[in-house]
Structures are given as C-alpha cells and as structure tokens.
Amino acid sequence: MKFRNFEIYTYIEMDKHRKYLEELKKYVSSTKYLPKYHIYPECGLLNDPNGLSYYNNEYHVFYQWYPFEATHGMKHWAHVKSKDLINWRRDENILIPNLEYEKNGCYSGNAIEKDGDLYIFYTANYKTPEGKIPKQALAIMNKDGIITKYEKNPIIDGAPEGMSGEIRDPFVFERNGKYFMLLGGKSNYNKGKLILYVSKNLMEWKYKGIVNIPNASFGYMLECPSFCNIDGKDVLIISPMGLEKKKYRYHNEFSSVYMIGNLDVENMIFNIDYIDELDCGFDFYAPQVFYGKDKEPIMFAWFGCGEQNLKSDKDMWKHSLTMPRILSIKDNRLYSAPIKGFKENINLVKAGKSKHISIDENSYMLSVDIKNDNNKTKIIFGREDIWSIEIDFRENLVTFDRSNLDFKISPKFGLERIATFNECDILTLDIFVDNSFIEVYVGNGERTFTARVFNDTREIEFISKSNINYKLYDCSNITSFK
C-alpha cells in the first residue's frame, strides 16, 4: 500500500482517517514478525500499558498508541478486553487527544472502579514554547463501555513548588478511606521525585508533598509509578531515568525498579525493606500493576524501551506488551510468573533429554530443568544467526547473550545481560518464544529476562554435562486477537 506522511501531532478523526487506518491495519496483519500471544498494535507504535483493570467481569488493558507510523507521535489510548487474559478483543472505545488541554497527547495513567464506573486517570500532555505545563485529567467509562472526559478537566493543573514541568503518569489507589495519587516527576534540580496527592471523591485533589524514600536515588527523572500490596507488604514500582550501573543491575538506558516495604501516606515516607531491578532483560519498561478477578496482583509492561530501531519498523508497527505476570513475594523478594491458565491452552509436543530439538513453529514454550552439578549449561537458539542463555552453577549466574545475531538492535540497548539466582539443586527455566518476542523466567520467576530478537529460533541445542530434562509446548494455536 502507499503510506501517507502525517504531522507528528495528528490525532484520529474517523471521518478523515477511517479508510486509511483500515488499509494500514490490513497491511500490518500480513507482516512477518507479529506475535501470537502478546498484545500488539494493529498499526503504529505501542508503548506503556495504561488503565489496567478487572471491571464489569472483564479485563481491560489500554496502552499508549500512535496509530499512523512506527514512531513516537501523538499518544492515544488504545483499548483491548479479555475474559481470561489470553484471548483478547479490540475495543473501539479509546482515548483520543482531541481537546485543547491535551493538545500534545493523552499520556500514561491508571484506572480504578468507583460506584460501578471505571475512573481513568491520565496526563494531558500540553506543551508551550516555554516548556510543558503538567496537567492531570480524568475520564469515566460506564458499563456500556462509553468513555466520557470529565467536563472540569484538568483535575490537577500545574506543578508543585520546586518541580519542573515534567510531571506525569498518575497512579491512583485507595487506602484508609481516601484516594491517593502518585505521580512521577523531575525537580528543578534534575532529580527524580515521587509526588503524592489526596482526594475524597476522585475529582478534587489536594497536594500532600514529595514522598521521602530514604537511602535511595532515582536519577534525573522518575516515571510510571505503580503500587500494590502483597501479603501485607507494600510494593512500589517506578521507572527512573539516569540510574547508575551497579554490577549486573541497571544496564538499560531506562530501568524499572521495585521496592518492598511500607508506604506511610500520612507522613509521606516509603521505608524500604528491599530494592531491586524488576526485569533483567533488554526490553522492559513502564510496568503497571492491578488486581485481577481473584484480587491477585497482575503486571504488564511495555515490551520495549526508548527510541529503538527494529527490523519490523518498515512494516508500520512497533512493540508489544509483555505477557501478564502474576506477582508474589518469597523471602522478601518479588517473583513474577506467567498466569496459570496459559499452560492449559498450549500443547505438549516433545519431552526428553536430547541435546538437539527441531521445532515446526516459531511460537512455543520451552521448559527446562537443569541439575546443579557445579558446571555450565548453554542453550543456543538458531543455527549461525543465534542467541543463547547460559547457566553457571559455580557462580550462580544466568546470561542472556544476543551479540551473535545478524540483526543487532543498537548496542546502546545491550547485547548481553547477566543476573544472579539462588543456589538450588535443580534450576527451572521457562522460555517463551513468540516470533521476535522472548520472555525467560528463571527459578519459577525469581528472575526474568525480556528481549527482542530477530532470527529463526526453530533449532535449539543444549551444550552441557548436566542432567537436563525439557518439555516443549506448541503455542501456535493461541491467537491473542481472534
């Protein structure tokens, strides 16, 4: 098809753009690198997950979306729904930045249910020649799926004293009969800060102050705060910019961090028991948490990071979300694992101990149990154009290496990532390959790696002296969007 050039701040006007978008979506649907079981955009660019919720007996996932090209532009909120977190349907009820106070895009935020409606909070991006004026906005979705922007938007207009115009990504939660809003921001002195507001009714908000997080520094900017409680412990998740590298941690251009501890909303302090990087891979950012049908904490993240050049860009689509991950706390560490229902929807096709595996489809799950015999094990995916995972039981290290791929994403986004794991007799790896999207769960979710690779991964080789058992599942029968 013939692609059109759009001004970067173009928003969808259906009477003008419907036919072109339909043609663009049809074109994208036949391209090579689309995933099977990850949420991806019909066309254009996807980034942060937004407005995650279980509402009206369905899961709702919104995401940042620029529909016209595989680049960052005027951000809309696209919308998908599911009954089971596996099979998704696209919904035409979306957020379109068509009002003056959001003239540069509907940026990230979350959602919370109240009185039978879903209250959706987002940052209304508003730029002036002098800089950004931070504005937070509200939209309300009813049970018919109709989304109405609050007539008195913005609900928060401007920046608190000492803060720059870089304030965004509201995350609203309820505690002690009140509603609280966390916002990420940058101070006038280029320090990442976490901002707190309070409300009685979700519409009128009062500034409380900056949340003090002792003995922690968050670079020059803090984005995408998210918050939940697991087994009585508070979990605060943030995406800071400008973190210093610490041995194996924080090697990405932008990282995501979790803290386990206690959030005292009245005294505006988060006391940390433990802090760590949330994912050890290359392509993971802006995670958001919500409570599922059974009040279990579930997380999605943007399967991407920064301004990457990808092999699929020419196909007019870019990025996906991660698989939904169930969060838990073990030994005061945060674990994340695939939802339990996923395995029930895929087919076991091979199992055994052989050193070579050939696969018919490029959409599969490989589960590997490796006995600890104080040696190294390497799993190689591909033939000459390869990526690999290496387990070193002597040092308790796992390494994801994509330096031997023919197509290399810019080196600044990383060629190798290393993480530690707890000593064990048998280490389990669950490796999900969905065309160019790879998720690796180490030790039942103790560590995870999220990575894009562009190769044919249908040949697998084990190089090891250890006792290895594997199970191979075909995932090609799952299609996220029927």
VENZIUR-V473398 format. One line per field, one symbol per residue. ss: DSSP state (H for helix, E for strand, C for the rest). psi: psi as a letter, one per 40 degrees, with the letter a starting at -180 (. if undefined). burial: I if it has 9 or more other C-alpha atoms within 8 Angstrom, else O. Layout:
ss=???
psi=???
burial=???
This chain:
ss=CCCCCCCCCCCCCHHHHHHHHHHHHHHHHCCCCCCCCCCECCCEEEEEEEEEEEECCEEEEEEEEECCCCCCCCCEEEEEEECCCCCEEECCCCECCCCHHHCCCECCECEEEECCEEEEEEEECCEECCEECCEEEEEEECCCCCEEECCCCCCEECCCCCEEEEEEEEEEEEECCEEEEEEEEEECCCCEEEEEEEECCCCCEEEEEECECCCCCCECEEEEEEEEEECCEEEEEEEEECCCCECCECCCCECCEEEEEEEECCCCEEEEEEEEECCCCCCCEEEEEEECCCCCEEEEEEECCCCCCCCCHHHCEECEECCCEEEEEECCEEEEEECHHHHHHCEEEEEECCCEEECCCCEEEEEEEEECCCCEEEEEECCCCCEEEEEECCCCEEEEECCCCCCCCCHHHCCEEEEECCCCCEEEEEEEEECCEEEEEECCCCEEEEEECCCCCCEEEEEECCCEEEEEEECCCCCCEC
psi=ihiihihdfhihhdddedddddddddddeeideiideihiidiahibhiifhihhffihhhiihhhedifihahhihihiiideedhihihehihhgeidefeeihaiaaiiihfeihhhhihhhhiideaihhhhihihhaeeehhhhheeiidhhiiiheiaeghighhhihhfeihihhiiihieffhhihihiiideedhihhdahhhgifiifaehhifiiiihhfehhhhhigihfiiigbeifeidhihiihhbhhgddefhhhhdiiiidieadghifiiiihadfeihihiihgahagihidedeefihiaiiihhhiihhffihihiiideddeeihhdiiaeiehhhidifhihhhhhhhhffaihhhhhacdgiiihhhhedefihhhhfeeidhhihdeeidiiiiiiihidhhhhhhhhgbehhhhhhffediihhihigihfehhhhhieihhhihhhheeehhdh.
burial=OOOOOOOOOOIOOOOOIIOOIOIIIOIIOOOOOIIIIIIIIOIIIIIIIIIIIIIOOIIIIIIIIIIIIIOOOIIIIIIIIIIOOIIIIOIOIIIIIOOOIIIIIIIIIIIIIOOOIIIIIIIIIIIOOOOIIIIIIIIIIIOOOOIOOIOOIIIIIOIOOOIIIIIIIIIIIOOOOIIIIIIIIIIOOIIIIIIIIIIIOOOOIOOIOIIOIOOOOIIIIIIIIIIIOIOOIIIIIIIIIIIOOOOIIIIIIIIIIIIIIIIOOOOIIIIIOIIOIOIIIIIIIIIIIIIIOOOIIIIIIIIIIOOIOOOIIOOIIIIIIIIIIIIIIOOOIIIIIIOOOIOOOIOIOOIOOOOOIOOOOIIIIIIIIIIIOOIIIIIIIIOOIIIIIIIIIOOIIIIIIIOOIOOIIOOOIIIIIIIOIOOOOOIIIIIIIIIIIIIIIIIIIIIIIIIIIIIOIIIIIIIIOIOIIIIIIIIIOIIIOO
